[in-house]
């Protein structure tokens, strides 16, 4: 399922997330399917970041709208649902362990891979395909980590 979600174009991914901000099917299968979707989205770092970026963009838009239309019930409801989606993502991330420890270990690992790339290039070594793939993944992970760190202050604490 994660590979399928990763392969979705941005507009289809947005439609899927927006359509699942709340659970529509209250049957046992519906609850399990919905919970599995959000668990998958929250536990795959790149998907969690993708959802976070998407939902936070929506929150920016709805907050802007609510500044001029503070009594709009539909906008308030959408905002609440979007905040709950971010909380679901955060709970999934918390299942992976202590964020500070994960960030610390991840940061050190990304830096070591970057230093490996730099040293290899400075030594004039021919990069193997596996090295190029590792370096690319480290750059992507570093970008995701930076986006996640930027999002943190915005997310409600203690939820």
C-alpha positions in Angstrom: 0.0 0.0 0.0 2.8 2.4 0.8 4.3 2.1 -2.8 0.8 2.7 -4.2 0.4 5.8 -2.0 3.8 7.1 -3.0 3.0 6.7 -6.7 -0.2 8.8 -6.5 0.0 12.1 -8.3 -0.3 15.1 -6.0 -3.9 15.9 -7.0 -5.0 12.3 -6.4 -3.1 12.1 -3.1 -4.7 15.3 -2.0 -8.2 14.0 -2.9 -7.5 10.8 -1.0 -6.4 12.6 2.1 -9.2 15.2 2.0 -11.7 12.4 1.5 -10.4 10.6 4.5 -10.1 13.4 7.0 -13.1 11.7 8.8 -14.2 8.1 8.7 -17.3 7.7 6.6 -17.9 4.0 7.1 -18.6 3.0 10.7 -18.7 -0.7 10.1 -15.9 -2.8 11.6 -14.2 -3.2 8.2 -14.6 0.6 7.5 -13.1 1.5 10.8 -10.2 -0.9 10.3 -9.6 0.2 6.7 -9.6 3.9 7.7 -7.3 3.3 10.6 -4.9 1.2 8.5 -4.7 4.1 5.9 -3.8 6.6 8.6 -1.3 4.2 10.3 0.4 3.7 6.9 0.5 7.4 6.2 1.9 8.2 9.6 4.5 5.4 9.9 6.1 6.0 6.4 8.2 9.1 7.0 7.9 10.4 3.4 4.1 9.9 3.4 3.8 11.5 6.8 5.7 14.5 5.5 3.6 14.6 2.4 0.4 14.6 4.4 1.8 17.1 6.8 2.8 19.5 4.1 -0.6 19.1 2.4 -2.7 19.5 5.5 -0.7 22.5 6.8 -1.2 24.2 3.4 -5.0 23.7 3.8 -4.8 25.0 7.4 -3.0 28.2 6.1 -5.8 28.6 3.6 -8.6 28.1 6.0 -7.0 30.3 8.6 -6.8 33.1 6.1 -10.4 32.5 5.1 -11.5 32.5 8.8 -9.8 35.8 9.4 -12.3 37.5 7.1 -15.2 35.0 7.8 -14.8 34.1 11.5 -18.3 32.6 11.9 -18.1 30.2 8.9 -19.1 26.9 10.5 -18.0 24.8 7.5 -14.5 26.3 7.6 -14.3 25.8 11.3 -15.3 22.1 10.9 -12.8 21.6 8.1 -10.1 23.2 10.3 -10.9 20.8 13.2 -10.8 17.8 10.9 -7.4 18.9 9.4 -6.0 19.4 12.9 -7.1 15.9 13.8 -5.4 14.6 10.7 -2.1 16.1 11.9 -2.6 14.6 15.3 -3.1 11.2 13.8 0.1 11.7 11.9 1.9 12.8 15.0 0.6 9.8 17.0 2.0 7.5 14.4 5.4 9.2 14.5 5.4 8.9 18.3 5.0 5.1 18.0 8.4 5.1 16.4 10.0 6.3 19.6 11.5 9.4 21.1 11.5 12.2 18.4 14.7 13.8 19.8 16.5 10.5 19.8 15.3 9.7 16.3 16.3 13.2 15.1 19.7 12.9 16.7 20.5 9.5 15.3 19.0 10.4 11.9 20.9 13.6 11.8 24.2 11.9 12.6 23.6 9.2 10.1 22.7 11.8 7.3 25.9 13.8 8.2 28.1 10.7 8.0 26.7 9.8 4.6 27.2 13.4 3.4 30.8 13.3 4.7 31.3 10.0 2.8 30.1 11.6 -0.4 32.3 14.6 0.1 35.4 12.5 0.9 34.7 10.2 -2.1 34.4 13.1 -4.4 37.5 14.9 -3.0 39.5 11.7 -3.4 38.4 11.4 -7.0 36.9 8.0 -6.5 34.4 6.6 -9.0 31.0 6.4 -7.4 29.3 3.1 -7.5 25.5 3.0 -8.2 24.9 1.9 -4.6 26.8 5.0 -3.3 24.9 7.4 -5.6 21.6 5.9 -4.4 22.6 6.1 -0.8 23.7 9.8 -1.2 20.4 10.6 -2.9 18.4 9.0 -0.1 20.4 10.8 2.5 19.7 14.1 0.8 15.9 13.3 0.6 15.9 12.2 4.3 17.7 15.5 5.3 15.1 17.5 3.4 12.2 15.6 5.1 13.8 16.0 8.5 14.1 19.8 7.9 10.5 20.0 6.8 9.4 18.1 9.9 11.4 20.3 12.2 9.9 23.4 10.6 6.4 22.0 11.2 6.8 21.2 14.8 6.1 24.6 16.4 2.9 24.8 14.5 1.5 21.5 15.8 -0.5 21.6 19.0 1.4 20.3 22.0 0.0 17.8 24.4 -2.6 16.4 22.0 
